């Protein structure tokens, strides 16, 4: 494992980007294409919208809920091992799903098992890109995350053809073989060690000194005493705490809350776009083509937004670019109920797909800006973990609203307002932070430090501060002979 002073911004990093690109195809694109099976599952098992929607919800929820597990394996075992293991689990889940005899069977095989496999692959692969890139990080993420869009563009019509030719069982069996490519992606993930991540135990002990007597007490009382012989207890505690201390950062806490609302708003659309299109008279092939359009424009959003936000003029405004993209997707959802023909749904797929690709690219970039590169893997695990509950709840809630109202309007309006609230929350948080900085700057103006260089070479310091409404001036007069006055 090579040790670098900083991310190399190239070299084998482009192979890491290629591997992450394939991972996003095999995970996120396949998950999106499950919506094409929605009508088939509903017709075959004779169930309503809400119960059928749980399949997609459980896949997404398991993928995000187990993301910290993927980060844990990546950090403490190997990113390669984690992704290969995930590929085997996901493939097994899809193959077992092709033999399903009930929705409950699909909940376990396609939902839990496949979702767990995706979780072991997704966040570690994305974190590896952040370790190899710094200056061109947004562009690298744009290319890597575009796999979701490209995969959707290609797989959506292919899955529809597979269903027509081999039924939904044969299509799931073929997808199971396709997902085994995750094992190849895992082999590409060559580990890299950055100097900021490579503090040794002695260095940590120097910064966090513990007396020998306390060390002996810790060794006697700890249940981890076999490990302490190799790595002292205080090192283990320090590293474990250090790995997740970003959870207390105010910036990360605001980002986490906004992600909850964003995840709730974005998930139902990928489940219900095809059923909604069919309900307004669009043919099966045209409905699948809408998903393809959304996927290919998603690619353009990934790459162009990543490239644009790497430019010097926009790099410092990534935060506002992210919240703008989330807000635009929310507006698209609000207008969707009035779009009831294929020619009107095509522009929607273009717009929603572009901004979806835009903000998905910026999620890991913003996370890295908040917590730093060394904690990116753990932070991404938490960020994708936060997607879990919204992904689990939102499609069934949207399905319940469709079953209750007989219309998709309430579901899409709820999604739109949720994403707009996520964007507004980030905007207000940034404005509040800016106002606080301005207030602190104005307070600091009341206390000034002035340095005067005298003609004889002596240095004097004048410190002026307000104290009980009186001015106190302290002067250091001469370097050899000075006094306070």
Beta strands, then each sheet from edge to edge (+ up, - down):
strand 1: 3-4
strand 2: 193-194
strand 3: 448-453
strand 4: 459-467
strand 5: 470-475
sheet 1: 1+ 2+
sheet 2: 3+ 4- 5+
end
